[in-house]
């Protein structure tokens, strides 16, 4: 067995550089070493691991199976060393070029990432983000090994195994494209909901499967016309079909930026879910980690208040637009529809974003 005392740990940096560059020349440039020095280090690595590690081909230095396995372990070890060295540094957000790795589902990218990037650009333009969609089952280990800094989303399975803060509580609504003949009130009836065809989103990157459990517990079945693995394609599909989709409320309003959808309350009570931020206890006292937690909480959590305010301000315009039959009747009588909506009606419309009968 090789003793750590007899190993030059710089060899691991050389190994990682060759794995990532797949070229001795590029690895040397990256590390500031000559090609003979890189070749010498590779020879020592081959002796150390008793494996060729890299096979020269016309295109590149091809890693062997052993090298590929070692790359994961060595990369994790070097990241841990880098994180340990950060404790000797004072974190200065204004000058930092640190990269934070965050697990977000595609719903999280759509709903939270723009606000987060805006906040970082304002106070720490050199700080970088790496978004890593990650299966929920793998998040805890990746946080522990410092391959992830944070995970954000509805992640109830992590609550007892990681440090966490609740950013906000999220509810669900039902969305479909605006069209004549839709239900009239702000809430779907149970019959309207169960008679519709639905889009369902299931993904290993989030825990919104609790929604299906809530429906099942209340003996409510949906006719699933389309199962998707991500939220990103939902608005495009809704826009060309008569399907309904049950979505997190914030995401529904983001999709409805052009007022092309009707948004309804569900016919049954579905408990709100907690959107949480998770990190590993090992890094609670890391200055950079603590600073980033504050940025995430302000950008995502505090923005929930502003988001709801913005959504309420847009509600009257949505309701007025959703009167195709009445507008048609007014136009047939020669009434100017631009001035036909009375103030009292506009005030009443503010209570709902759902369409009136068409």
C-alpha positions in Angstrom: 0.0 0.0 0.0 1.3 3.4 -0.9 2.0 5.7 2.0 0.7 9.3 1.7 4.0 10.6 3.1 5.8 9.3 0.1 3.5 10.7 -2.5 3.8 14.1 -4.2 0.2 15.4 -4.1 1.0 17.7 -7.1 0.8 14.5 -9.2 -2.9 14.6 -8.6 -3.2 18.0 -10.1 -1.3 16.8 -13.1 -3.6 13.8 -13.4 -6.7 15.9 -13.3 -5.3 18.3 -15.9 -4.6 15.5 -18.3 -8.0 13.9 -17.7 -9.8 17.2 -18.5 -7.5 18.4 -21.3 -6.7 15.0 -22.8 -3.5 16.5 -24.0 -0.1 16.6 -22.4 0.7 19.9 -24.1 -2.5 21.6 -23.0 -2.2 20.2 -19.5 1.3 21.6 -19.3 0.1 25.1 -20.4 -2.7 25.0 -17.8 -0.3 24.1 -15.0 2.6 26.2 -16.2 4.8 23.1 -16.7 6.9 22.1 -19.6 5.9 19.0 -21.7 8.9 17.0 -20.4 7.8 17.7 -16.8 4.3 16.6 -17.6 5.6 13.4 -19.2 7.8 12.7 -16.2 4.8 13.2 -13.9 2.7 10.9 -16.0 5.4 8.2 -15.7 5.3 8.5 -11.9 1.5 8.3 -11.9 1.6 5.2 -14.0 3.9 3.6 -11.5 1.9 4.8 -8.6 -1.4 3.3 -9.9 0.1 0.4 -11.8 -1.9 1.3 -14.9 -1.2 3.1 -18.2 -3.9 5.6 -17.3 -3.8 7.2 -20.8 -3.5 5.7 -24.2 -2.2 8.0 -27.0 -4.5 8.1 -30.0 -4.5 10.4 -33.1 -7.1 12.6 -31.5 -6.1 12.7 -27.8 -4.8 11.0 -24.7 -7.6 8.6 -24.1 -8.2 7.7 -20.4 -8.3 4.1 -19.5 -11.1 2.6 -17.4 -9.0 2.9 -14.3 -8.3 6.6 -15.1 -12.0 7.3 -15.5 -12.7 5.8 -12.1 -9.8 7.7 -10.5 -10.9 11.0 -12.0 -14.1 11.0 -9.9 -12.2 10.3 -6.7 -9.3 12.6 -7.4 -11.6 15.4 -8.5 -13.5 15.1 -5.2 -10.3 15.1 -3.2 -8.9 18.2 -4.9 -12.2 20.1 -4.4 -12.1 19.2 -0.7 -8.6 20.6 -0.4 -9.6 23.8 -2.2 -12.5 24.2 0.1 -10.3 23.6 3.2 -7.9 26.3 1.9 -10.8 28.8 1.7 -10.9 28.9 5.5 -7.6 30.7 5.4 -9.0 33.4 3.2 -11.4 36.3 3.9 -14.3 36.2 1.5 -14.7 39.5 -0.4 -17.8 39.4 -2.6 -16.7 42.4 -4.6 -13.5 40.8 -5.8 -14.2 37.1 -5.5 -14.2 34.8 -8.5 -15.5 31.8 -6.6 -17.9 29.4 -8.3 -20.9 28.2 -6.4 -22.5 24.9 -7.5 -26.3 24.8 -7.0 -28.7 22.0 -7.7 -31.9 23.3 -9.3 -34.6 21.5 -11.3 -35.7 23.1 -14.6 -38.7 24.6 -12.7 -36.1 26.2 -10.3 -34.1 27.5 -13.2 -37.2 29.1 -14.7 -38.6 30.5 -11.5 -35.5 31.4 -9.4 -32.4 31.7 -11.5 -33.1 35.1 -13.2 -33.6 36.8 -9.8 -30.5 35.2 -8.4 -28.3 36.2 -11.3 -29.6 39.7 -11.1 -28.6 39.9 -7.5 -25.2 38.5 -8.1 -24.5 40.8 -11.0 -25.3 43.8 -8.8 -23.0 43.0 -5.8 -20.5 40.4 -6.9 -20.0 40.4 -10.7 -17.0 38.1 -10.5 -18.8 35.3 -8.6 -19.9 32.5 -10.9 -22.7 29.9 -10.8 -22.7 26.3 -12.0 -26.2 24.9 -12.1 -26.3 21.1 -11.8 -29.7 19.4 -12.1 -29.3 16.5 -9.7 -31.4 13.5 -8.8 -32.8 14.0 -5.3 -31.3 10.7 -4.1 -27.8 12.0 -4.8 -28.0 15.5 -3.4 -27.0 14.7 0.2 -23.8 13.0 -0.7 -22.8 15.7 -3.2 -23.3 18.4 -0.6 -21.2 16.4 1.9 -18.4 15.9 -0.6 -18.5 19.5 -1.7 -19.4 18.7 -5.2 -22.5 20.8 -4.6 -22.7 23.9 -2.4 -26.5 24.3 -2.3 -29.7 22.6 -3.4 -32.9 24.6 -3.8 -36.4 23.3 -4.3 -39.2 21.3 -2.7 -36.9 18.6 -1.1 -38.7 17.2 2.0 -36.5 14.1 2.0 -33.5 16.2 2.9 -35.0 18.1 5.8 -33.6 15.9 8.5 -30.3 15.2 6.8 -29.0 18.6 5.9 -28.9 22.2 7.1 -31.7 24.1 5.6 -33.8 27.3 5.5 -37.3 27.7 4.2 -37.4 30.3 1.5 -41.2 30.5 1.0 -44.4 28.3 0.8 -45.7 27.4 -2.6 -49.2 26.5 -3.7 -50.6 24.9 -6.9 -52.9 26.1 -9.5 -54.4 24.7 -12.7 -53.5 26.2 -16.1 -54.9 25.9 -19.6 -54.8 28.0 -22.7 -57.3 30.9 -23.0 -60.3 29.9 -25.3 -64.1 30.2 -25.6 -66.1 27.8 -23.4 -63.9 27.7 -20.4 -65.3 27.5 -16.8 -66.5 30.8 -15.5 -65.3 31.1 -11.9 -61.9 31.5 -10.3 -62.0 27.8 -9.2 -62.6 24.6 -11.2 -65.3 22.3 -10.1 -64.3 18.7 -9.3 -66.2 17.6 -12.4 -64.5 20.2 -14.6 -61.1 19.1 -13.3 -61.6 15.3 -13.6 -63.2 15.6 -17.0 -60.3 17.5 -18.5 -57.2 15.9 -20.0 -54.0 16.7 -18.1 -50.2 17.2 -18.5 -48.2 15.7 -15.6 -44.5 16.5 -14.9 -42.5 13.8 -13.1 -38.7 14.2 -12.7 -36.0 12.8 -10.5 -34.8 16.4 -10.0 -37.7 17.5 -7.8 -40.2 16.2 -5.3 -43.4 17.5 -6.7 -44.6 13.9 -6.8 -46.3 14.8 -3.5 -48.9 16.4 -5.6 -50.0 13.0 -7.0 -50.0 11.6 -3.5 -52.4 14.4 -2.4 -54.8 13.6 -5.3 -54.7 9.9 -4.6 -55.3 10.4 -0.9 -58.5 12.3 -1.8 -59.5 9.6 -4.4 -59.2 12.1 -7.3 -58.0 10.7 -10.6 -56.8 12.7 -13.6 -56.8 11.6 -17.2 -53.1 12.0 -18.1 -52.7 12.8 -21.8 -49.0 13.6 -21.6 -46.3 12.7 -19.1 -43.2 15.0 -19.2 -39.9 14.8 -17.4 -39.4 18.6 -17.3 -41.5 21.8 -17.0 -39.9 23.8 -19.7 -42.0 22.4 -22.5 -45.3 22.7 -20.7 -46.3 26.2 -22.0 -45.6 25.2 -25.6 -47.8 22.1 -25.3 -50.6 24.0 -23.4 -50.6 26.6 -26.2 -51.6 24.1 -28.9 -53.9 21.8 -27.0 -56.9 21.9 -24.6 -55.0 20.1 -21.9 -54.7 21.4 -18.3 -51.6 21.4 -16.1 -51.3 21.6 -12.4 -48.3 23.8 -11.7 -46.6 25.6 -8.8 -48.3 29.0 -8.6 -45.2 31.1 -9.3 -44.2 29.0 -12.3 -47.8 29.3 -13.7 -47.6 33.1 -13.6 -44.2 33.1 -15.2 -45.5 31.0 -18.1 -48.5 33.4 -18.3 -46.4 36.5 -18.9 -48.2 37.1 -22.2 -51.7 36.5 -20.7 -52.4 33.6 -23.0 -53.5 31.2 -20.2 -56.3 30.9 -17.8 -55.3 30.2 -14.2 -57.7 28.4 -11.8 -57.7 27.4 -8.2 -57.9 23.7 -7.7 -61.2 22.1 -6.8 -59.6 20.4 -3.7 -57.3 21.5 -1.0 -53.7 20.7 -1.7 -51.3 21.6 1.1 -48.7 24.3 0.3 -45.2 22.9 0.0 -42.0 24.4 1.4 -39.3 25.6 -1.1 -36.1 25.2 0.9 -32.4 25.9 0.5 -30.0 23.1 1.7 -26.3 22.9 2.5 -24.0 20.7 4.5 -23.3 21.4 8.1 -19.5 21.2 7.4 -19.7 24.5 5.5 -22.1 26.5 7.8 -19.2 28.7 9.0 -17.6 29.1 5.6 -17.7 32.9 4.9 -18.5 32.5 1.2 -21.2 29.9 1.9 -22.8 32.1 4.5 -22.7 35.1 2.2 -24.3 33.1 -0.7 -27.0 31.7 1.6 -28.0 35.3 2.4 -28.0 36.2 -1.3 -30.2 33.2 -2.2 -32.6 34.0 0.6 -33.0 37.6 -0.5 -33.2 36.9 -4.2 -35.6 33.9 -4.0 -37.3 34.2 -0.7 -37.8 37.9 -0.4 -38.7 38.3 -4.0 -41.8 36.1 -3.4 -43.5 39.2 -1.8 -42.7 41.3 -4.8 -43.7 38.5 -7.2 -47.2 38.2 -5.6 -47.6 42.0 -5.7 -46.7 42.1 -9.4 -49.1 39.2 -10.1 -52.0 41.0 -8.4 -51.3 44.2 -10.3 -51.6 42.3 -13.6 -54.8 40.5 -12.6 -57.3 43.2 -13.8 -55.8 43.4 -17.3 -56.0 39.6 -17.6 -59.7 39.5 -16.6 -60.6 42.3 -19.0 -58.8 40.6 -21.9 -60.7 37.4 -21.2 -64.1 38.7 -22.5 -64.2 37.6 -26.1 -68.0 37.1 -26.3 -68.9 40.4 -24.7 -66.4 42.3 -26.8 -67.8 40.7 -29.9 -71.3 41.7 -29.0 -70.3 45.3 -28.2 -68.4 45.6 -31.5 -71.5 44.3 -33.4 -73.5 47.1 -31.8 -70.8 49.7 -32.8 -69.6 50.2 -29.2 -66.0 51.3 -28.7 -64.6 48.4 -26.7 -61.6 50.4 -25.7 -63.8 52.5 -23.5 -66.7 50.1 -22.8 -65.3 48.5 -19.6 -66.8 50.3 -16.6 -64.7 51.0 -13.5 -67.0 48.8 -11.4 -66.4 45.9 -13.7 -62.7 46.4 -13.7 -62.7 46.4 -9.9 -64.7 43.2 -9.8 -62.4 41.6 -12.4 -59.4 42.1 -10.1 -60.6 39.2 -8.0 -59.8 36.6 -10.6 -57.6 35.8 -13.5 -60.1 33.2 -14.8 -62.2 33.9 -17.9 -65.9 34.7 -18.0 -68.2 32.7 -20.3 -67.5 32.8 -23.9 
